[in-house]
């Protein structure tokens, strides 16, 4: 039987002093977009699922306006609130606030002091698969973008128009084209004995790009490490209701362009690729061993690279251009795995044959997990770097044609 801990007047005054004037209180907004769930979880006996419409949230405190709410120290509270709420109770106090009007009844508010919790605190056992469904990257999910970038959620296409950046002094790259994705992120969570026994996350689908780059150097330039620029970022949020337990997942896609160039003199060259490839990237956590491993496989071409090349001002040199889609995954607002798929083109021009180029292009995929990801389970805070997976085609090109090597 849960009981409400009622504190005396000094404690009530203390609660008032800690909740007023902080300016950090947030009203809970329910997560309404839901993903697909198969399987179920059995909540722990000390777990409570809170109605987000009754909550205000501070970093270390919740304010619950609900006449029926009771809790004990040590309980785990979870709600589909904002980025997801998952906390453990450390203390409770109650206050009655008189409502407006002559005959208005007093409103009961419960101030709950909290600390961070893990999902394994809330779940005793269970096995569930979560399907985010195909990413709808569009204006509705846009966080920021540079001029010339536009996304269409229905088609999954991110268009680039005259996007210009400088990867090195004296080097200018102008990108045109698009990146089109049909990618489905999925997750699997398995709990046993109130511990994570298995966690898997992955992305699968297709990624197509049509990249056209104009590279200009104002003089001799040494080839350097590719410099990157974020072109656009998005945020998509889903609530997965696994039985009574809401699991909140946020995916933050980022489109990042990268380029490098080196030349023996001032040059202006144009190169293009249009590959379409399958993507299958993923990682797995084994709770019995506490280790991470890869679930990825090499990309496979769905359509040829379709390269093109021309030189307005020819010369010898090397270059690389890519536009990668990076998917950062968060559970309850805490950063977890990051998976990236990178369509690329590598260009090599021999100074003795400056109107001919070798182009190698395709797709590379990798990912990473930073230390500190323990929102699902306390043993999951190991840093892990996913091996790189890559597939490419090689061509020899002139301004009139390209021949696969």
PLY file of the C-alpha trace (Angstrom):
ply
format ascii 1.0
element vertex 405
property float x
property float y
property float z
element edge 404
property int vertex1
property int vertex2
end_header
0.00 0.00 0.00
1.49 3.33 -0.99
1.30 6.10 1.57
1.55 9.87 1.36
4.30 11.33 3.48
2.94 14.50 5.14
5.52 16.86 6.55
5.00 19.45 9.24
4.85 23.22 8.86
8.66 23.75 8.78
8.94 21.23 5.96
6.09 22.87 4.09
7.76 26.24 4.37
10.99 24.70 3.14
9.14 23.22 0.17
7.70 26.62 -0.65
11.12 28.23 -0.51
12.64 25.66 -2.88
9.88 25.85 -5.46
9.32 29.57 -5.76
11.42 31.99 -7.74
13.54 29.39 -9.55
12.20 30.33 -12.96
13.08 26.83 -14.25
9.71 25.12 -13.89
8.29 23.65 -17.11
4.77 22.55 -17.87
4.64 19.00 -19.21
3.67 18.58 -22.84
2.57 15.03 -23.71
4.33 13.23 -26.56
1.48 12.45 -28.94
3.32 10.82 -31.87
3.47 7.08 -31.23
5.68 4.40 -32.71
4.87 0.75 -33.32
5.40 -1.71 -30.46
5.48 -5.49 -30.29
6.04 -7.28 -26.99
5.41 -6.14 -23.42
7.06 -5.01 -20.17
6.15 -5.90 -16.60
6.64 -2.77 -14.47
8.49 -3.01 -11.15
6.25 -2.85 -8.09
7.60 0.60 -7.19
6.91 2.11 -10.64
4.28 4.80 -11.17
3.23 6.15 -14.56
2.21 9.81 -14.18
-0.34 11.73 -16.19
1.66 14.51 -17.93
-1.26 16.95 -17.66
-0.83 16.97 -13.86
2.90 17.79 -13.87
5.31 20.68 -13.68
8.98 19.82 -13.99
12.12 21.26 -12.40
15.60 19.75 -12.79
15.41 17.98 -9.41
11.73 18.27 -8.53
8.25 17.51 -9.80
5.07 19.32 -8.85
2.06 17.01 -9.09
-1.43 18.53 -9.01
-3.49 15.40 -8.42
-5.63 14.73 -5.36
-5.13 10.97 -5.70
-1.34 10.96 -6.05
0.74 9.24 -3.37
4.32 8.03 -3.48
7.14 6.70 -1.34
10.83 7.50 -1.30
12.52 5.10 -3.71
9.60 4.89 -6.13
10.36 5.27 -9.85
8.23 7.79 -11.75
7.83 7.70 -15.53
5.76 9.81 -17.94
5.48 10.70 -21.62
6.31 14.31 -20.72
8.42 16.58 -22.94
11.53 14.53 -23.82
10.38 11.78 -21.45
10.44 11.71 -17.68
12.21 8.97 -15.72
13.12 9.74 -12.10
13.45 8.22 -8.65
11.75 9.79 -5.60
14.04 11.10 -2.86
11.55 13.16 -0.83
7.95 14.39 -0.75
6.02 17.31 0.71
2.43 18.49 0.27
0.92 21.96 0.07
-2.66 23.22 -0.31
-3.08 26.34 -2.44
-6.40 28.19 -2.31
-8.02 28.59 -5.69
-9.56 31.80 -7.02
-13.09 32.88 -6.14
-15.02 33.12 -2.89
-16.02 29.45 -2.66
-13.11 27.92 -4.55
-11.64 24.76 -3.04
-8.01 24.52 -2.09
-5.76 22.83 -4.66
-3.49 20.06 -3.40
0.05 20.15 -4.78
2.65 17.47 -4.07
6.30 18.52 -4.34
8.41 15.49 -5.21
12.19 15.74 -4.91
13.83 13.46 -7.44
17.08 12.12 -8.79
17.92 10.43 -12.08
16.83 6.85 -12.70
17.37 4.14 -15.30
14.65 2.33 -17.20
15.69 -0.91 -15.50
14.54 0.70 -12.21
11.04 0.90 -13.70
10.80 -2.49 -15.44
11.01 -5.90 -13.80
11.03 -8.00 -16.98
9.89 -8.07 -20.59
10.90 -8.09 -24.24
9.73 -5.43 -26.68
10.63 -4.29 -30.19
10.12 -0.63 -31.11
9.71 0.53 -34.70
10.21 4.27 -35.21
8.98 3.88 -38.81
10.41 5.67 -41.83
11.94 9.01 -40.88
9.75 11.95 -41.89
12.43 14.60 -42.30
10.77 17.85 -43.32
10.00 21.44 -42.40
7.85 20.36 -39.45
10.86 18.68 -37.80
13.47 21.28 -38.82
15.72 22.69 -36.10
18.13 24.68 -38.28
19.48 24.82 -41.82
21.75 26.90 -43.99
20.39 28.73 -47.07
19.84 26.42 -50.01
18.69 23.35 -48.03
15.08 22.16 -48.18
13.54 18.85 -47.05
10.34 17.15 -48.17
8.95 14.81 -45.53
6.74 12.87 -47.94
9.56 11.92 -50.33
12.39 11.82 -47.80
14.39 14.12 -50.08
16.74 16.85 -48.80
17.56 19.19 -51.68
20.77 21.25 -51.91
20.96 24.36 -54.08
24.24 26.29 -54.38
25.38 25.43 -50.87
28.88 26.90 -50.60
31.58 26.45 -47.99
35.36 26.66 -47.74
37.12 23.55 -46.41
40.54 25.26 -46.51
42.03 28.69 -47.32
41.84 29.33 -51.05
39.44 26.42 -51.65
35.70 26.84 -52.38
33.21 24.01 -52.78
29.67 24.53 -54.13
27.23 21.66 -53.72
24.05 21.00 -55.66
21.80 17.96 -55.76
19.99 16.00 -53.08
20.10 13.24 -50.51
17.03 11.00 -50.38
16.45 8.55 -47.55
13.97 5.83 -46.79
15.35 4.70 -43.44
13.58 2.90 -40.62
15.16 2.99 -37.13
14.30 0.03 -34.89
15.07 -0.91 -31.30
14.77 -3.98 -29.10
14.83 -3.95 -25.30
14.90 -7.05 -23.10
14.80 -7.00 -19.29
15.25 -9.82 -16.81
15.49 -9.53 -13.02
15.16 -5.72 -13.32
18.33 -5.56 -15.45
18.91 -4.96 -19.15
19.70 -8.34 -20.70
19.65 -7.16 -24.33
19.51 -3.88 -26.25
19.67 -3.50 -30.01
19.36 -0.45 -32.22
19.75 -0.14 -35.95
18.77 1.62 -39.15
17.89 -0.07 -42.41
16.59 1.10 -45.75
17.95 2.95 -48.76
19.96 6.13 -49.17
20.27 7.78 -52.56
22.21 10.90 -53.42
22.76 13.11 -56.41
25.79 15.22 -55.55
27.31 17.71 -57.94
30.34 19.62 -56.67
32.25 22.52 -58.15
35.69 22.80 -56.57
37.75 25.95 -57.13
41.23 26.72 -55.83
42.84 30.14 -56.10
46.35 28.69 -56.18
48.42 25.72 -55.14
46.70 23.98 -52.23
47.88 21.13 -50.04
45.41 18.27 -49.47
44.23 18.40 -45.86
41.82 16.47 -43.67
38.25 16.95 -44.89
36.47 19.80 -43.18
32.78 19.48 -42.35
29.85 21.85 -42.16
26.42 21.04 -40.77
23.83 21.92 -43.39
20.64 21.06 -41.51
19.39 19.37 -38.34
16.01 17.93 -37.45
14.30 16.42 -34.41
11.69 13.64 -34.39
10.11 12.27 -31.22
8.05 9.14 -30.53
6.33 7.69 -27.48
6.33 3.89 -27.41
3.67 2.73 -24.96
4.89 -0.72 -23.91
1.95 -1.81 -21.83
1.64 0.95 -19.25
5.27 2.12 -19.54
6.02 4.99 -21.98
9.47 4.79 -23.62
10.36 8.13 -25.24
12.81 8.06 -28.16
14.15 11.13 -29.94
16.05 10.88 -33.21
18.00 13.92 -34.37
19.01 13.59 -38.04
21.78 15.89 -39.23
22.92 16.47 -42.80
26.64 17.24 -42.81
28.73 18.06 -45.87
32.46 17.48 -45.98
35.15 18.25 -48.51
38.88 18.45 -49.02
40.91 19.50 -52.05
44.54 19.80 -53.09
45.90 21.19 -56.35
49.18 22.00 -58.08
47.83 25.36 -59.36
44.55 27.28 -59.59
41.87 24.91 -60.90
38.10 24.74 -61.39
36.63 21.26 -61.71
33.16 19.76 -61.62
32.44 16.25 -60.40
29.23 14.41 -59.72
27.97 11.08 -58.38
24.47 9.64 -58.01
24.60 6.37 -56.07
21.70 4.53 -54.49
22.60 2.03 -51.80
21.06 -0.11 -49.10
21.89 0.75 -45.49
22.03 -1.70 -42.59
23.77 -0.35 -39.48
23.29 -1.42 -35.89
24.75 -2.15 -32.48
23.93 -4.68 -29.78
24.44 -4.66 -26.01
24.71 -8.00 -24.20
23.69 -7.56 -20.58
25.24 -10.82 -19.40
28.72 -9.77 -20.56
28.30 -5.97 -20.46
29.76 -5.65 -23.96
28.75 -3.97 -27.23
29.08 -5.47 -30.71
28.23 -4.59 -34.32
25.12 -5.72 -36.18
26.09 -3.89 -39.39
26.75 -5.15 -42.89
28.36 -3.55 -45.93
26.11 -1.30 -48.05
25.00 -2.68 -51.42
24.46 -0.70 -54.61
20.83 -0.42 -55.72
21.87 1.72 -58.70
25.22 2.57 -60.30
27.38 5.47 -59.15
26.67 7.43 -62.39
29.76 9.65 -62.14
30.48 12.80 -64.18
33.55 15.03 -64.55
34.65 18.21 -66.30
37.44 20.73 -65.83
36.96 24.40 -66.70
40.50 25.22 -65.55
42.37 21.88 -65.57
45.23 20.89 -63.35
46.49 18.08 -61.16
44.95 17.47 -57.78
42.92 15.38 -55.36
39.62 15.91 -53.62
36.85 14.36 -51.60
33.21 15.42 -51.30
30.44 13.82 -49.25
27.09 14.59 -47.64
26.46 12.28 -44.70
23.27 11.69 -42.74
23.98 11.33 -39.02
21.26 9.98 -36.73
21.73 10.78 -33.05
19.43 8.68 -30.85
18.21 9.76 -27.40
16.16 7.91 -24.81
14.34 10.19 -22.34
16.47 13.08 -23.64
19.81 11.34 -22.88
22.21 10.91 -25.80
22.83 7.31 -26.80
24.00 5.67 -30.05
24.88 7.70 -33.13
24.72 6.07 -36.58
25.88 7.69 -39.82
25.59 6.86 -43.52
27.92 8.78 -45.85
27.61 8.89 -49.66
31.01 10.03 -50.95
33.13 10.73 -54.04
36.92 10.70 -54.10
38.58 12.42 -57.07
42.16 12.08 -58.31
43.62 14.02 -61.26
47.13 13.36 -62.55
48.97 16.56 -63.53
50.16 14.90 -66.76
46.55 14.16 -67.83
44.57 17.04 -66.26
41.44 16.47 -68.36
41.04 12.93 -67.02
40.05 11.90 -63.51
39.70 8.79 -61.42
36.50 8.81 -59.36
35.79 6.37 -56.55
32.43 6.69 -54.89
29.84 4.88 -52.87
28.69 4.82 -49.28
30.40 4.38 -45.94
28.60 3.66 -42.68
29.72 3.77 -39.09
28.58 4.85 -35.65
29.58 5.48 -32.07
28.34 5.26 -28.51
29.73 7.72 -25.98
30.38 6.80 -22.37
27.63 7.82 -19.98
24.68 6.25 -21.79
23.03 4.55 -18.80
19.45 5.80 -19.02
18.35 2.26 -19.99
20.59 0.42 -17.53
23.38 1.30 -15.15
25.92 -0.99 -16.84
25.48 0.51 -20.30
27.86 3.47 -19.99
30.72 1.93 -22.00
32.15 3.89 -24.91
31.99 1.96 -28.19
33.06 2.80 -31.75
31.25 0.94 -34.50
33.57 -0.44 -37.21
33.36 1.29 -40.58
31.52 -0.43 -43.42
32.00 0.73 -47.00
31.15 -0.11 -50.60
32.48 1.77 -53.64
32.81 1.71 -57.42
35.81 3.05 -59.37
35.69 4.91 -62.70
38.06 6.65 -65.10
36.35 9.80 -66.43
36.80 12.46 -69.07
34.43 15.31 -69.85
32.66 13.08 -72.38
32.31 9.74 -70.59
33.19 7.53 -67.62
34.32 3.92 -67.75
34.09 1.59 -64.75
37.43 0.07 -63.77
0 1
1 2
2 3
3 4
4 5
5 6
6 7
7 8
8 9
9 10
10 11
11 12
12 13
13 14
14 15
15 16
16 17
17 18
18 19
19 20
20 21
21 22
22 23
23 24
24 25
25 26
26 27
27 28
28 29
29 30
30 31
31 32
32 33
33 34
34 35
35 36
36 37
37 38
38 39
39 40
40 41
41 42
42 43
43 44
44 45
45 46
46 47
47 48
48 49
49 50
50 51
51 52
52 53
53 54
54 55
55 56
56 57
57 58
58 59
59 60
60 61
61 62
62 63
63 64
64 65
65 66
66 67
67 68
68 69
69 70
70 71
71 72
72 73
73 74
74 75
75 76
76 77
77 78
78 79
79 80
80 81
81 82
82 83
83 84
84 85
85 86
86 87
87 88
88 89
89 90
90 91
91 92
92 93
93 94
94 95
95 96
96 97
97 98
98 99
99 100
100 101
101 102
102 103
103 104
104 105
105 106
106 107
107 108
108 109
109 110
110 111
111 112
112 113
113 114
114 115
115 116
116 117
117 118
118 119
119 120
120 121
121 122
122 123
123 124
124 125
125 126
126 127
127 128
128 129
129 130
130 131
131 132
132 133
133 134
134 135
135 136
136 137
137 138
138 139
139 140
140 141
141 142
142 143
143 144
144 145
145 146
146 147
147 148
148 149
149 150
150 151
151 152
152 153
153 154
154 155
155 156
156 157
157 158
158 159
159 160
160 161
161 162
162 163
163 164
164 165
165 166
166 167
167 168
168 169
169 170
170 171
171 172
172 173
173 174
174 175
175 176
176 177
177 178
178 179
179 180
180 181
181 182
182 183
183 184
184 185
185 186
186 187
187 188
188 189
189 190
190 191
191 192
192 193
193 194
194 195
195 196
196 197
197 198
198 199
199 200
200 201
201 202
202 203
203 204
204 205
205 206
206 207
207 208
208 209
209 210
210 211
211 212
212 213
213 214
214 215
215 216
216 217
217 218
218 219
219 220
220 221
221 222
222 223
223 224
224 225
225 226
226 227
227 228
228 229
229 230
230 231
231 232
232 233
233 234
234 235
235 236
236 237
237 238
238 239
239 240
240 241
241 242
242 243
243 244
244 245
245 246
246 247
247 248
248 249
249 250
250 251
251 252
252 253
253 254
254 255
255 256
256 257
257 258
258 259
259 260
260 261
261 262
262 263
263 264
264 265
265 266
266 267
267 268
268 269
269 270
270 271
271 272
272 273
273 274
274 275
275 276
276 277
277 278
278 279
279 280
280 281
281 282
282 283
283 284
284 285
285 286
286 287
287 288
288 289
289 290
290 291
291 292
292 293
293 294
294 295
295 296
296 297
297 298
298 299
299 300
300 301
301 302
302 303
303 304
304 305
305 306
306 307
307 308
308 309
309 310
310 311
311 312
312 313
313 314
314 315
315 316
316 317
317 318
318 319
319 320
320 321
321 322
322 323
323 324
324 325
325 326
326 327
327 328
328 329
329 330
330 331
331 332
332 333
333 334
334 335
335 336
336 337
337 338
338 339
339 340
340 341
341 342
342 343
343 344
344 345
345 346
346 347
347 348
348 349
349 350
350 351
351 352
352 353
353 354
354 355
355 356
356 357
357 358
358 359
359 360
360 361
361 362
362 363
363 364
364 365
365 366
366 367
367 368
368 369
369 370
370 371
371 372
372 373
373 374
374 375
375 376
376 377
377 378
378 379
379 380
380 381
381 382
382 383
383 384
384 385
385 386
386 387
387 388
388 389
389 390
390 391
391 392
392 393
393 394
394 395
395 396
396 397
397 398
398 399
399 400
400 401
401 402
402 403
403 404
